[in-house]
Amino acid sequence: MIIDALALEQYDSVIELGCGYGQNLFKIFYSGGGVNLKYFGGEFTKSGVEMAKKLASIEPNMRAEFFYFNHLKPKFDKKLDFGKKVLVFTCHTIEQVKEIPDNWFKIVSSIAPFVRCIHAEPFGFQIRNLGEASQNHKDYFIQNGWNLNFASTLKKLIKMVI
């Protein structure tokens, strides 16, 4: 899905928030993301950032940087140059954050003049209950202390923008 999005437009960089050791970014690079793109990974764990940096150092053609990122207190170091047009994505990371702050989307969208976000997160039950499966999914999130405010936070931002 990210490779397809990258093929539709020219981006300066791709950023994964909650990247772990960078597995998705490496897959994107080796599956056609290209050497002209900068790769960035934001990760909460120190071990994830360190491992991603070590793995990236093995591939001399991949311009990759990894940094600390906390979904609960989102902020970006001004030293990071993402370029003017960036693609940001998350993949099964926000689901495990109990509650993202109201300013999460505003902060992420302000890192460059043009920011497109793709969230591969299982939040359908927060938008519409489709029956037993949706309720079971919601119950599972509640039981695990996982996110219940992704959709409402996004909806608040949309109302502010419109």
Backbone bond lengths (Angstrom), bond angles and torsions (degrees), N, CA, C in turn:
res aa  C-N    CA-C-N  psi(-1)  N-CA   C-N-CA  omega(-1)  CA-C   N-CA-C  phi
1 M - - - 1.446 - - 1.538 110.30 -
2 I 1.314 118.17 -42.38 1.460 121.57 179.94 1.531 109.94 -68.75
3 I 1.326 116.84 -41.46 1.475 120.40 177.15 1.529 109.72 -58.73
4 D 1.322 117.27 -42.78 1.468 120.87 178.73 1.525 110.70 -62.45
5 A 1.314 117.25 -42.68 1.467 121.06 179.40 1.523 110.86 -64.55
6 L 1.324 116.82 -39.44 1.464 120.87 178.94 1.527 111.89 -67.41
7 A 1.321 116.73 -28.82 1.466 121.20 -179.49 1.528 112.15 -74.99
8 L 1.327 117.26 -21.25 1.460 120.84 -176.60 1.523 113.46 -80.59
9 E 1.334 116.46 -27.56 1.464 120.76 -177.07 1.518 109.85 -143.85
10 Q 1.318 115.73 161.48 1.459 121.86 177.75 1.530 108.49 -90.81
11 Y 1.317 116.74 119.70 1.462 122.11 178.24 1.521 109.39 -114.12
12 D 1.328 115.22 153.47 1.467 120.80 173.73 1.520 110.99 -81.74
13 S 1.346 115.19 -33.89 1.467 118.30 -178.82 1.518 110.93 -154.67
14 V 1.315 113.72 160.96 1.456 122.26 173.01 1.527 106.23 -123.36
15 I 1.324 115.36 136.41 1.459 121.22 -175.34 1.518 108.80 -128.75
16 E 1.323 115.62 127.35 1.470 119.35 171.25 1.517 108.15 -107.16
17 L 1.328 116.14 127.29 1.462 121.66 176.40 1.520 108.10 -101.33
18 G 1.328 115.05 123.44 1.455 120.78 -171.99 1.514 109.25 84.37
19 C 1.324 115.85 47.99 1.475 121.42 -169.80 1.521 114.76 -85.36
20 G 1.334 118.51 -5.96 1.461 118.22 -176.25 1.517 109.96 60.24
21 Y 1.316 117.23 -129.44 1.464 120.43 179.72 1.533 112.20 -93.04
22 G 1.320 116.82 14.02 1.459 121.67 173.48 1.509 116.25 90.73
23 Q 1.312 117.80 11.04 1.461 122.03 -175.13 1.532 112.77 -50.11
24 N 1.334 117.83 -47.49 1.470 120.02 -177.49 1.523 111.53 -65.39
25 L 1.315 117.60 -38.19 1.465 120.53 179.39 1.525 111.08 -66.20
26 F 1.320 116.53 -39.81 1.473 119.31 177.31 1.528 110.58 -65.92
27 K 1.321 117.51 -39.43 1.470 120.67 176.91 1.524 110.95 -62.12
28 I 1.328 116.32 -41.32 1.464 120.22 178.66 1.524 110.02 -63.35
29 F 1.318 117.16 -45.51 1.468 121.33 179.94 1.524 110.75 -58.92
30 Y 1.326 117.25 -48.83 1.463 121.28 -175.71 1.530 113.41 -78.93
31 S 1.338 116.70 -11.48 1.466 119.69 -179.87 1.522 112.96 -104.04
32 G 1.300 116.45 14.45 1.459 118.60 174.87 1.507 115.75 118.08
33 G 1.314 118.11 7.26 1.457 120.76 178.61 1.514 112.98 -62.98
34 G 1.309 114.54 -34.70 1.453 119.00 173.16 1.514 115.87 97.16
35 V 1.323 114.57 159.13 1.462 121.51 -178.48 1.524 111.93 -87.60
36 N 1.329 118.38 -12.83 1.455 120.47 178.89 1.524 112.75 -80.28
37 L 1.289 116.25 -11.35 1.456 122.73 -177.42 1.529 109.83 -92.84
38 K 1.336 116.59 143.37 1.463 120.31 171.15 1.523 107.59 -92.71
39 Y 1.311 115.84 142.21 1.463 122.19 -178.86 1.521 108.62 -114.44
40 F 1.322 115.93 130.93 1.457 121.20 178.14 1.516 109.37 -129.75
41 G 1.319 115.40 141.08 1.452 120.22 176.44 1.515 110.32 -131.67
42 G 1.313 116.08 124.30 1.458 122.06 174.55 1.513 108.59 -101.89
43 E 1.319 116.40 130.44 1.470 120.68 -175.06 1.523 110.14 -142.71
44 F 1.326 115.13 141.68 1.462 122.15 -179.05 1.532 112.74 -75.16
45 T 1.324 117.13 -36.04 1.467 119.40 -174.85 1.523 111.75 -87.98
46 K 1.313 115.12 138.50 1.464 121.01 177.90 1.533 109.81 -62.63
47 S 1.328 116.50 -41.10 1.468 119.96 -179.00 1.523 111.39 -64.15
48 G 1.327 117.82 -36.81 1.460 121.15 177.76 1.515 111.54 -64.49
49 V 1.332 116.82 -44.78 1.460 120.83 179.49 1.522 110.15 -63.40
50 E 1.330 116.91 -45.37 1.473 120.64 -178.90 1.528 111.79 -63.48
51 M 1.325 117.74 -43.51 1.460 121.33 179.83 1.530 110.70 -65.50
52 A 1.330 117.01 -42.23 1.465 120.32 179.07 1.524 110.93 -61.82
53 K 1.320 117.09 -41.73 1.471 120.40 178.53 1.530 110.85 -62.96
54 K 1.327 116.73 -41.48 1.474 120.05 178.97 1.520 111.04 -64.32
55 L 1.309 117.14 -44.72 1.461 120.62 179.97 1.530 111.25 -65.02
56 A 1.323 116.93 -40.39 1.464 120.32 179.85 1.520 111.62 -65.85
57 S 1.319 117.08 -30.15 1.471 119.64 -179.31 1.529 112.22 -68.53
58 I 1.322 116.65 -16.79 1.462 121.40 179.41 1.531 111.24 -76.36
59 E 1.331 116.53 -27.09 1.469 121.27 -177.34 1.532 109.69 -104.64
60 P 1.334 117.77 99.68 1.467 120.66 -175.81 1.526 114.37 -66.47
61 N 1.327 118.93 -20.70 1.468 121.29 -178.59 1.521 113.75 -88.18
62 M 1.328 117.10 -7.50 1.457 120.26 -178.44 1.525 109.23 -97.59
63 R 1.315 115.02 117.69 1.469 120.00 176.54 1.527 107.42 -88.26
64 A 1.340 115.17 97.48 1.458 120.03 -174.42 1.525 111.14 -128.88
65 E 1.321 114.90 141.46 1.462 121.98 174.55 1.519 107.79 -133.28
66 F 1.320 114.83 141.07 1.453 120.60 179.16 1.519 108.88 -125.31
67 F 1.310 115.89 143.78 1.459 120.77 -173.36 1.528 109.96 -148.10
68 Y 1.321 115.14 162.15 1.460 122.00 177.16 1.525 109.01 -71.33
69 F 1.331 116.04 134.61 1.458 121.33 175.80 1.518 109.45 -145.09
70 N 1.316 116.02 131.89 1.461 122.68 -179.33 1.526 108.20 -120.27
71 H 1.318 117.75 115.16 1.463 121.75 179.32 1.526 111.73 -59.36
72 L 1.319 117.64 -28.53 1.467 120.87 -178.76 1.519 112.50 -74.29
73 K 1.317 116.09 -27.18 1.475 122.03 178.85 1.526 108.44 -136.85
74 P 1.327 116.83 70.43 1.468 119.59 -173.76 1.527 112.04 -67.29
75 K 1.324 114.85 129.02 1.460 120.90 172.08 1.517 107.78 -160.55
76 F 1.322 115.02 157.02 1.457 121.72 -176.51 1.514 109.07 -127.40
77 D 1.314 115.54 136.72 1.460 121.73 176.47 1.523 108.25 -65.97
78 K 1.317 116.59 130.76 1.470 121.87 -179.17 1.525 111.85 -63.15
79 K 1.328 118.35 -18.29 1.458 122.35 -179.44 1.530 112.05 -73.32
80 L 1.329 116.95 -18.27 1.462 120.54 179.90 1.525 109.50 -76.67
81 D 1.321 116.57 122.67 1.463 121.96 -179.92 1.529 108.71 -102.68
82 F 1.323 115.45 97.41 1.459 120.89 -179.17 1.521 112.45 -82.59
83 G 1.317 117.31 -14.58 1.453 121.21 -175.25 1.517 110.74 92.83
84 K 1.330 115.08 -169.09 1.463 120.56 -176.31 1.529 113.27 -92.93
85 K 1.340 115.88 -25.26 1.465 119.63 -176.46 1.523 108.57 -131.99
86 V 1.338 115.93 115.31 1.462 119.39 -174.20 1.525 111.55 -129.29
87 L 1.308 113.57 150.79 1.455 122.00 173.07 1.523 106.58 -111.70
88 V 1.310 116.45 119.51 1.468 122.85 178.90 1.519 107.73 -108.80
89 F 1.330 115.94 137.22 1.458 117.45 174.98 1.518 111.22 -141.29
90 T 1.323 113.57 156.76 1.464 122.00 171.56 1.520 106.94 -127.49
91 C 1.310 116.15 151.85 1.455 120.70 -179.46 1.530 108.99 -144.85
92 H 1.297 116.07 103.89 1.467 122.33 179.34 1.525 112.03 51.15
93 T 1.318 116.27 46.86 1.460 120.18 175.90 1.524 111.04 -122.64
94 I 1.330 117.50 -46.07 1.469 119.40 179.67 1.525 109.91 -66.05
95 E 1.306 117.66 -27.89 1.465 120.17 179.79 1.524 111.69 -54.53
96 Q 1.320 117.13 -29.54 1.457 121.03 -175.99 1.529 113.02 -94.55
97 V 1.331 117.56 3.37 1.461 122.79 178.18 1.520 107.25 -97.96
98 K 1.302 116.39 114.73 1.466 120.13 -171.99 1.524 113.11 -49.26
99 E 1.318 116.64 -47.29 1.461 119.24 -178.29 1.521 109.65 -152.93
100 I 1.321 116.85 118.37 1.460 119.01 176.75 1.525 108.29 -81.30
101 P 1.340 117.32 149.43 1.467 119.53 -179.56 1.526 111.50 -71.04
102 D 1.318 116.17 157.27 1.462 121.48 -178.79 1.523 113.09 -58.45
103 N 1.333 116.64 -26.29 1.467 119.64 -176.82 1.532 113.39 -93.41
104 W 1.326 118.95 7.69 1.463 122.15 -176.39 1.536 111.26 -54.97
105 F 1.314 116.95 -53.73 1.468 121.03 -176.84 1.527 111.36 -66.25
106 K 1.322 117.28 -37.77 1.462 121.19 179.50 1.530 110.44 -63.68
107 I 1.321 117.21 -44.38 1.464 121.00 -179.91 1.526 110.82 -65.08
108 V 1.316 116.79 -47.07 1.468 120.32 -179.30 1.528 110.65 -63.55
109 S 1.304 117.52 -40.74 1.465 119.92 -177.24 1.524 112.94 -74.00
110 S 1.330 117.80 -9.23 1.466 120.37 -178.25 1.535 113.10 -96.99
111 I 1.318 118.82 7.39 1.469 120.43 -175.65 1.526 113.46 -78.92
112 A 1.316 116.93 -11.65 1.465 121.11 -179.90 1.531 108.32 -158.69
113 P 1.331 117.67 163.69 1.467 119.65 177.61 1.531 113.77 -60.81
114 F 1.346 116.90 -33.49 1.463 121.24 177.40 1.524 108.08 -128.79
115 V 1.318 116.05 121.59 1.469 121.53 179.69 1.525 108.18 -132.10
116 R 1.309 115.75 124.46 1.464 121.70 172.94 1.523 106.85 -112.20
117 C 1.326 116.62 134.33 1.467 120.94 -179.24 1.524 110.45 -117.65
118 I 1.319 114.11 139.35 1.461 121.87 172.50 1.518 106.49 -125.26
119 H 1.320 116.50 126.76 1.460 120.74 -179.34 1.519 109.72 -117.67
120 A 1.314 116.31 105.27 1.460 122.02 175.94 1.526 106.95 -89.31
121 E 1.306 114.15 71.72 1.455 122.59 -175.74 1.527 109.13 -126.20
122 P 1.300 117.96 142.77 1.469 120.80 -177.97 1.534 112.48 -85.48
123 F 1.343 115.92 82.27 1.459 120.08 -176.28 1.516 114.22 -120.30
124 G 1.313 117.31 14.41 1.454 119.81 -178.50 1.518 113.33 -54.72
125 F 1.322 117.61 -37.61 1.465 121.16 -178.38 1.531 111.53 -64.46
126 Q 1.349 117.91 -20.53 1.466 120.88 178.69 1.533 111.33 -79.57
127 I 1.318 116.49 -16.61 1.460 120.85 -177.33 1.527 111.01 -99.40
128 R 1.327 115.10 -42.94 1.463 118.82 -176.68 1.519 110.16 -154.52
129 N 1.322 115.75 132.49 1.455 120.60 176.66 1.521 108.39 -84.19
130 L 1.330 114.60 117.78 1.461 119.55 -179.54 1.527 112.37 -103.04
131 G 1.325 115.33 17.93 1.451 118.24 177.25 1.514 112.51 117.25
132 E 1.311 114.73 -151.45 1.466 121.84 -173.62 1.530 112.77 -60.29
133 A 1.313 117.46 -41.38 1.471 120.15 -179.23 1.524 110.62 -62.41
134 S 1.336 117.33 -43.03 1.471 120.75 178.24 1.523 110.85 -62.83
135 Q 1.313 116.55 -43.06 1.471 120.10 -179.74 1.520 110.77 -65.61
136 N 1.323 117.15 -41.46 1.469 120.26 177.88 1.525 111.16 -63.44
137 H 1.316 116.28 -38.91 1.466 120.86 178.53 1.534 109.74 -64.31
138 K 1.315 116.88 -46.18 1.466 121.42 178.27 1.527 110.17 -61.18
139 D 1.308 117.41 -45.37 1.475 121.37 178.84 1.525 111.38 -59.15
140 Y 1.323 116.58 -40.14 1.466 121.84 178.23 1.522 110.57 -62.11
141 F 1.341 116.59 -43.78 1.466 120.68 178.72 1.532 110.33 -64.06
142 I 1.307 117.20 -42.92 1.472 121.05 179.01 1.520 110.14 -62.65
143 Q 1.307 117.00 -46.37 1.465 122.75 179.99 1.531 111.75 -58.34
144 N 1.331 117.54 -37.20 1.466 121.85 -177.44 1.529 113.34 -92.64
145 G 1.338 117.77 -1.55 1.459 120.74 -178.30 1.519 112.32 69.79
146 W 1.338 116.54 32.21 1.460 121.52 -177.50 1.524 110.79 -91.76
147 N 1.300 116.49 -178.78 1.459 122.90 -169.00 1.521 114.06 -68.33
148 L 1.337 113.49 133.90 1.455 121.01 175.76 1.525 111.90 -126.18
149 N 1.344 118.70 4.75 1.464 119.33 -175.45 1.533 115.23 -122.78
150 F 1.317 118.59 11.60 1.463 120.70 179.49 1.532 110.83 -58.21
151 A 1.302 116.95 -54.08 1.465 121.39 -176.30 1.526 111.49 -64.87
152 S 1.320 118.31 -42.91 1.471 119.83 -178.63 1.526 111.19 -67.52
153 T 1.327 118.08 -35.29 1.461 121.38 177.69 1.530 110.18 -66.34
154 L 1.310 116.90 -42.43 1.462 121.28 177.95 1.527 110.42 -64.90
155 K 1.324 117.43 -42.14 1.463 120.93 179.64 1.534 111.09 -62.82
156 K 1.328 117.80 -38.54 1.469 121.02 177.46 1.524 110.13 -61.44
157 L 1.316 117.41 -42.94 1.464 121.15 179.82 1.528 110.02 -64.04
158 I 1.308 117.17 -43.68 1.470 120.74 -179.69 1.523 110.08 -60.08
159 K 1.334 118.05 -41.51 1.469 121.66 179.17 1.531 110.82 -65.16
160 M 1.334 117.19 -34.95 1.464 120.66 179.80 1.522 110.62 -70.07
161 V 1.329 117.25 -35.22 1.470 122.36 -175.60 1.523 110.61 -77.38
162 I 1.307 116.04 -36.31 1.483 120.45 -174.88 1.514 110.98 -78.84
